Every structure is written in structure tokens, then in C-alpha cells.
Amino acid sequence: MLYGMRSQLFWDGNKRTSTICANKIMIENGCGIIKIPDNRLEKFNELLSEFYSTNNNEKIKQFIYENCIDGIVFE
């Protein structure tokens, strides 16, 4: 997802398209979905901007794991 967002593969909609693709994989594997809560959107965008500048995805990956994964996990 982060690769697609940073790579700007499309003229428009890179974040939306990358999130949809990531959610397809998440759902197929019973891992819930990724959704950015409204009250966390500012922090997400801040971390995404930092990732765009540095290509270091550790902070944003941790943020997504802790704040943005929702749903039932199937085993």
C-alpha cells in the first residue's frame, strides 16, 4: 500500500487505489481492513509525508498497525 502511495503510479487517486488493493489482500487473508479514522487522519498524513521524503516506512507502518486495522481476524 505504501509503495503504491509513494510511487504515484497514477495521475490521481494513488492513496485510494493503494488502500483498496491492500484491503483486497487483507480481506482475502482474514486480516480485517485498513481504514484511517477521521480523528487520526492528520497524523497519518504527517507520517505519510515523512515517508514520501525519507522512504523510511517504519513509523507509518507502526501507526497503521496500531490505529488503522479494523475487523475480525479469521484463523
QUIGIPE-V765216 format. One record per residue. N is the residue number from 1. PHI is phi in radians with two decimals (none if undefined). Layout:
n:N phi:PHI
n:N phi:PHI
This chain:
n:1 phi:none
n:2 phi:-1.15
n:3 phi:-1.02
n:4 phi:-1.11
n:5 phi:-1.15
n:6 phi:-1.27
n:7 phi:-1.28
n:8 phi:0.89
n:9 phi:-1.19
n:10 phi:-2.11
n:11 phi:-1.09
n:12 phi:-2.59
n:13 phi:1.43
n:14 phi:-1.11
n:15 phi:-1.16
n:16 phi:-1.09
n:17 phi:-1.10
n:18 phi:-1.14
n:19 phi:-1.19
n:20 phi:-1.08
n:21 phi:-1.10
n:22 phi:-1.11
n:23 phi:-1.17
n:24 phi:-1.02
n:25 phi:-1.16
n:26 phi:-1.05
n:27 phi:-1.11
n:28 phi:-1.01
n:29 phi:-1.80
n:30 phi:1.14
n:31 phi:-1.86
n:32 phi:1.41
n:33 phi:-2.38
n:34 phi:-1.74
n:35 phi:-2.49
n:36 phi:-1.61
n:37 phi:-1.10
n:38 phi:-0.95
n:39 phi:-1.33
n:40 phi:-2.04
n:41 phi:-1.09
n:42 phi:-1.08
n:43 phi:-1.14
n:44 phi:-1.01
n:45 phi:-1.11
n:46 phi:-1.09
n:47 phi:-1.19
n:48 phi:-1.13
n:49 phi:-1.08
n:50 phi:-1.08
n:51 phi:-1.08
n:52 phi:-0.99
n:53 phi:-1.35
n:54 phi:-1.90
n:55 phi:1.12
n:56 phi:-1.70
n:57 phi:-1.74
n:58 phi:-1.08
n:59 phi:-1.14
n:60 phi:-1.26
n:61 phi:-1.09
n:62 phi:-1.11
n:63 phi:-1.06
n:64 phi:-1.07
n:65 phi:-1.05
n:66 phi:-1.44
n:67 phi:-2.16
n:68 phi:-2.16
n:69 phi:-1.80
n:70 phi:-2.37
n:71 phi:2.14
n:72 phi:-1.45
n:73 phi:-1.72
n:74 phi:-1.71
n:75 phi:-1.93
